[in-house]
């Protein structure tokens, strides 16, 4: 904490985003380590940790002491520590699911049964690990397990196999006629090959649809995967089904075409150095090894999406249809997909707490939702400029109106005596300042008038923020 204090004050020092990175590395990492094992515990002890977080966020933002902690957490996108402890617990449990005989899962099962049969826990907060375990039990789709580390389940020759993958065939969606160029390259390099297109699609809060399309025989396969599955896994599963199709029909030469570059890059990556390990791609390597043993040639090509390539457009439609009417495959969730669920759980819990809270009502008008990153991470403003903007967003500034609210001043009147000295008056109408440049700049952006400061700050528009900073700097205002 002293390191953070030495690097920045309210009006001088390092950029808030750099301070946030330092806080994550040297403060929050200590607050995180193993603390989900201690909850529920001594409430007063956890309050001490919460106070460390609030102090750090005030140093990072340059906010006033009166600023509500809940608003500071949203402004810095740093969740409350009790929610973060549950998030870390969820990640720990879901990562442990990969190995079938993991002792953690066995012990959690026993502990959960004891808690269910005990009256002691009926009116007490459950341990984080038990909450995480019950979240796992609520997932209806079974989970993929391995008796040993997945890499050791694959033949060594399959692991060192180098698939024939082409990530750049010279076709771009920004070319005048990408479909014509695509057909020319295919006829030139893979003229005597069968073409199998694969794709995956996922609707918000929905299942994943996987489509496989053999263009020569017009054979279509639609598969529906559970909602916990990621699009990446769906793309990999489409490739797996395409290779399986090749083995079933003993196709001598096949070109598998997909618009998922990440799936092909992961397949091409040397598995001993790949992190994380994707069991579905290891299964693909097993099938490719069988293809090689049977003298079946398989090549992979990445194609740009939504650029008019006929086969890709067809399989994209098939994948979308599969979400509703695809064949339900005997599929098991992979742990690398389940590990992404804790982030969703965290966002949902934090959003519910933010929406239902009774504090920071002004700030909630400026920032109604929780962002994915702090707004200031991509704004190269000076320290005093960022501090002023953050204070204005929080609604806790050195204005007469707020200083009177917290008891520093006796009157909330502005120095001009015309009105209450709040942000709207100071920025938009105070006769002590010339607002002509401010209004002309805002008018050029087609902003409707009359306007309020919370609306201007709500936009998080860099141009509007620069106009506000220009006004503050011109009169040397440090709010």
Beta strands, then each sheet from edge to edge (+ up, - down):
strand 1: 164-166
strand 2: 194-202
strand 3: 208-214
strand 4: 219-225
strand 5: 253-258
strand 6: 297-302
strand 7: 327-328
sheet 1: 1+ 6+ 5+ 2+ 3- 4+ 7+
end
